[in-house]
Amino acid sequence: MRTVTTLARHPDFRIAAVRCRDDHAGWSAPEPSRAHGVVLTRRGGFRRRGRDGDEFVDRTVAYLTVPGEEQRFAHPAGGDDCTSLHLSGRLWRDLFADRPAPAVRHVDARMDLAHRLLLRSAAAGDPDYAVAERLVRLVGAATGPAGGGRDGRLVERARAALHDQDPAAAGLIPLARALAVSPYRLSREFQARVGVPLTRYRNRLRVGRALDRLEQGATNLADLAAELGFTDQAHLTRTVRAQLGHTPAQLRRLLGKEGPLVNASGRAGAPY
């Protein structure tokens, strides 16, 4: 029996948890792949027959799929739990335009950690930046090491778009497309040159704007979250607290505004 639970959804990708409880040593009937994707194992193991032959898949192996690829599976050891990353054809081309996409990739300790962090990001929200950046870094790592930090002009253009709140900077993937580069390359170059991930840099800008608005007397956290591009009020509060160690309510008091904050229900108070 196979169950699939969607963890995060974006126009260019979907992250799903796949639980398989099959118990058969023989090969399954052919199953054509329907999407570009990457599959990583979290628990257990199984055998797979694909375009690169047969392999045993466990935590140390990831495999990449392309539409129409015929696959067969066998589960001599029982069940397994995997993470399935489905990518749009456009994002796949963005990521692999300048490098071949392997059929199978060794999952080293760094990729294992990146996989775990991606799942945590998916649970926390922010698919446009935090989840997208984790995903493209993980998938990009499937092609092996790559350099970074050489293209200062690219990074400065990205910083300018974020600073000016360019509509294209609403997400990592559309920003990379506007700059005509791979999102993986943009993420790598940005961190190598600036010293922090693009997501963290963007959040730094948004937290600064939140401080401005709180200092100016903003009281409705739900409206402030929407204004600054956060998923919701809770997302705003988590991000502010992670960067400053204070909630928006505490910050407003620190900045000298003693009036009550208004939460998402429209009631006065400081729920966080």
N, C-alpha and C positions, 0 to 999 in steps of 0.2 A: 504494500500500500504506500502511496506517495501523497504527501500533503505539501502545499506551497503557500507560504504566508508572505505577503508583500510588506517590506520594512520601510521602503522609501520609494517615492515615484517622482519623476521629473520628465519633461518632454523628451529629453535625450537619454534617459536611463531609468532602469528599474532595478531595485535591490530586493531579492527575495530569499527567504529561508526555506530550504527544501529538506524535508524529512522523509527518508525512504526506509521502509520496514520489510522489504522483500527479502526472501531467504531462498535463493536458488543458485546452484553452482553453474548451470548452463547459461548460454547467451540468450538474451532477449531477442524478440523480433526487431528488425531495423526500425530506428526512430530518427527520422530526418530532423535536423536542427532547424528551428524557425527564426533564429536571431543571431546576431553577432553577440558574443558574450564571453565571459570568463567564469569558471566554476572553481571554487576553493572549498576544500573539505574542512569541517570543524571537528567532527568526531567520526570514528569508524573508518571504513575503507571499502573499495569495490574495484572491479575490473571494468575497463572501458576499451572498446575497439573503435577507433576513429580514423581520420585521414593519415595519421602518423603511425598506424599499427596498434598493437595491444599494449596497455600499460596498467599497472596497479596504481590506483589513485587513493592517496591518503593525505595527511596534512602536509607532506613534503612535496606534493605535486599539484599544480594547477593546470587546467587545460582550457584552451580557447576554442570557441566554436564559430562557424560561419553558416549563414543560411543555406539549407540544402544538404549540408554534410550529413552523411549517414552514420549513425552511432548504434552500437549494441552494448548492453550492460550485463554484468553477472555479479551476484552478491553471495559469494561462497561463505563470507564471514558474517552475514546477517545485515543489520541495518546500518545507516550512516546519516549524518547531518551535514548539509553543505550550504554554502552561500552562492547564489546564482546572480551574476551581474549581467543584465541585458542592456546592450548599448544600441542606440539608433545607428543606422548606416552612416549618417553624417558624422556622428561623434567618433565612430570607428575609423573613418577616413581621416578625421582631424588628428587622431592619436597615432595612426600607423601610416600616414601618407609618406613619411620619409624613412620608414624602417619596416622590415617584414614582421608579420605577426606569427609567432611560433605556434605550433599545435600544442606543445606541452612545455611547461616551465617549472624548473625546480623552485620550491618555495623555501627560501632561507629564513633565518630568524627575523630579519628586518621586514620581509614580506608578511610573515606570520603576525608580527606586531601591527603592521599597517592594516591587515585584515581585521584584527580585533578593534582597532581604533575606528575603522570605517563603520563597524556595527554599532559602536557607541555613538558616533555622529548621527547615524541613521535614526537611532532612538531619540536623540536630542532635538532633531529638526534641522532647519536651515538647509534645504536641499540645494539652493542656488549657489551657495558658497562653501560652507563647511563640509557638507556631504560631497559636493561635486569635486572639491579639491582633494579630499581623501581618496575619492574614487579614481580620479585621473592619475594621481600619484601611484596608487596601487597598480592600476592597469598598465601605466607607463613603465613601471618597474618590471613588468613581465617581459620586456624586450631587453633587459639588461641595463647596466649602468650608463648614465649619460652625463655629460658635462653641464655646467651652468655658470651663470654670472658674467658672461662675456658681452651680452648685448645691453649696455646701459641705456641706449635710446629706447629700446622696447620697454624696459622697466619704468623709465620716466614717463612714457606715454601712458602706461597703465596707471601710474600714480596720479597723473593729471586727470584721467578719466574718473578715478575714484574721488579725487578731491572736488572735481566740478560736478559730481553726481550725474555724469553722463548716463542716459537711459541704457546704453550698451553695457554699463558696469553693474547692472542689476544682478548679474550672475557671472561666475567664472567662465562658463562656456561661451555665452554671447560676447563677453569682453574679449576673449581670445580670438573669436571670429572677427570682431571689429578691428583687431590688431593684425589679422591675417597670419596667426601663428597657431600651433597646436596648444591646447590648454595644458598639456603636460609640460611643454617647453616653457610656457608663461609661468607656471607654478614654480618650476625649477629655477628659472632665471631670476624670478622675483626674490625667492628666499635666499639664493646665493648672493645677490647683490645687496638686498636690504637687511637681511639677517633674521627676518621673521617670515612665516608663511603669509601669503596674500590675504587669506581669511582673517588672520589676526591683525594685519595692518588695516584692513577695511573696518574691522570692529573697533580699532583704536580711533579711527575717524568718526565712527558713529557714536562712540561713547563720548568723545569730545563735543559732538553736537548735542548729545543728551545733556551734558553738563551745562552748555549754553542755555538750553531751553529750560532746564530746572532753575538755573540762576535767574532767568527772566520771569519765572513764576508759573511755568507749566504745571498743571495739576492733574490732568487726565492721562494716566499711564497708557491706557489702551490707544488713545489718539496719538500719543507721543511715539509708541511702538510702530504704529502704522506709518506715521510721518517719516520715521527714520529707516523704514524698510525691514523691520523685524517681523518674524512670523506672527508673534502675538505678544501680549504683555509679559507673560512668563519668560519668553525668549529674551526680551529686553532686560528684565531683572537679572536673569542668569548671566548675561554677557557683562552687564555693568558690575555685578558683584565679582565675577571672575577677574575683571581687569582692575577694579578699585578696592575690593574688599568691603564695599558698602552697597546697600540697596538704594534705589532711587529715593525712597522715603527718607533714609538716613542722610543722603547727600543733600536733599533739599533743606534739611535742618542745618547741616554743616555750612551750607551756602547762605544761610540767614533768612530763608523763607519758612515761616512757621505755619502757614495755612495748611489745611488738610489736603492730602493727595486724593484723587478720585480714582477708584479701581474700575475694572471693565464693566461692572454692573451699574456704574454711575453713583455708587455710594462712597461717602467719605471714609477714609481710613487708609491704613498701610498694611495690605495683606501679605507683604513679603518682608 
